[in-house]
Amino acid sequence: MTELTKQTATDKTNELATLRPLVTIVEEDSGFTLTAELPGVPKENVQVHVENNVLTLEGEIRLSIPEQMESTHAEVSTAKYKRAFTLSRELDSTKIEASQRDGVLTLHIPKAEHAQPRKIEVQVG
């Protein structure tokens, strides 16, 4: 389940629901893998962007009613997923990779070269 907050539009019948997608973040030696649940959001409605070290995930759902049917009650006709994260300086935001499958957005956020663990060879002598 996702957390739900409502932003009221000027018309009460046309409320825009903002959903906070559930995320899982896993740290690896090379960086972080972030998965976000965005059920119902097609790939073309997903936006991932970084500005001032803030990573923002957004996606929009538009619920359509088939032509032969008429809605008698609809609390939400459009919903938007949105979540933002502050990235540390140890991460390389220019190399973020994103993919989406079955309503799950997956991002790989690599660590910068200077922040990755490295083995230092000990010299004899």
C-alpha positions in Angstrom: 0.0 0.0 0.0 1.1 3.6 -0.6 0.6 6.5 1.7 -2.0 8.9 0.3 -2.3 12.7 0.7 -4.8 14.8 -1.1 -4.1 18.2 -2.7 -7.3 20.1 -3.2 -7.8 21.6 -6.6 -10.1 24.6 -7.2 -13.0 22.3 -8.1 -13.8 19.9 -5.2 -14.9 17.2 -7.7 -11.5 17.3 -9.5 -9.2 16.5 -6.6 -5.6 15.5 -7.5 -4.4 12.7 -5.2 -0.6 12.7 -4.5 0.7 9.2 -3.7 4.0 8.5 -2.0 5.4 5.4 -3.6 6.9 2.8 -1.4 10.7 2.5 -1.9 13.4 0.0 -1.0 17.0 1.2 -1.0 19.9 -1.3 -0.9 23.5 -0.3 -0.6 26.2 -2.2 -2.5 29.9 -1.6 -2.9 29.4 0.2 -6.2 26.4 2.3 -5.2 22.7 2.1 -4.3 19.8 0.4 -5.9 16.4 2.1 -5.3 13.2 0.4 -6.3 9.9 2.4 -6.2 6.4 1.0 -6.6 4.4 2.9 -9.2 1.5 0.6 -10.1 -0.6 1.8 -13.0 1.9 4.3 -14.3 3.0 3.8 -17.9 6.6 4.3 -18.8 5.8 7.5 -20.8 4.3 9.1 -17.6 7.4 8.4 -15.4 9.9 11.2 -14.8 13.2 10.9 -12.9 15.3 14.0 -12.5 18.1 15.4 -10.4 18.5 19.1 -9.5 20.7 20.5 -6.8 21.5 17.0 -5.5 17.8 16.2 -5.1 16.5 13.1 -6.9 12.8 13.4 -7.7 10.6 10.5 -8.9 7.2 11.3 -10.4 4.6 9.4 -12.2 1.0 10.1 -13.2 -2.0 7.8 -13.5 -5.1 8.8 -15.5 -8.1 6.6 -14.9 -10.3 6.4 -17.9 -13.9 5.3 -18.1 -14.9 3.2 -21.1 -17.1 5.0 -23.5 -20.1 2.7 -23.0 -20.0 3.3 -19.2 -20.9 6.3 -17.1 -19.4 7.1 -13.7 -21.8 7.6 -10.9 -19.1 8.3 -8.3 -15.4 9.0 -8.6 -13.3 10.2 -5.7 -10.1 10.3 -7.8 -9.8 10.5 -11.6 -6.1 11.4 -11.7 -3.4 10.5 -9.3 0.3 11.4 -9.1 3.1 9.6 -7.5 5.9 11.8 -6.2 9.0 11.2 -3.9 12.2 13.2 -3.5 15.6 12.2 -2.0 18.7 14.2 -1.2 21.8 12.7 -2.7 25.1 12.8 -0.8 28.2 14.0 -2.5 29.5 10.5 -2.5 27.1 9.6 -5.3 27.6 10.3 -9.0 24.2 11.6 -10.2 25.4 11.9 -13.8 25.5 8.1 -14.1 22.1 7.1 -12.7 20.4 4.4 -14.7 16.7 3.8 -14.6 14.4 1.0 -15.8 10.7 0.1 -15.2 9.0 -3.3 -15.3 5.6 -4.4 -13.9 4.9 -1.2 -12.1 8.3 -1.1 -10.4 10.9 1.6 -11.2 14.5 0.6 -10.5 17.3 3.1 -10.2 21.0 2.3 -9.9 22.8 5.2 -8.3 26.6 4.6 -8.5 29.1 5.9 -5.9 31.6 8.4 -7.2 35.1 7.0 -7.8 36.5 8.6 -4.7 33.8 7.1 -2.5 34.1 3.5 -3.8 36.0 1.0 -1.6 39.4 0.1 -3.1 42.1 -2.4 -2.1 45.5 -1.0 -1.5 48.3 -3.3 -2.3 51.1 -3.4 0.4 54.6 -3.3 -1.0 57.4 -5.4 0.5 60.6 -3.6 1.2 
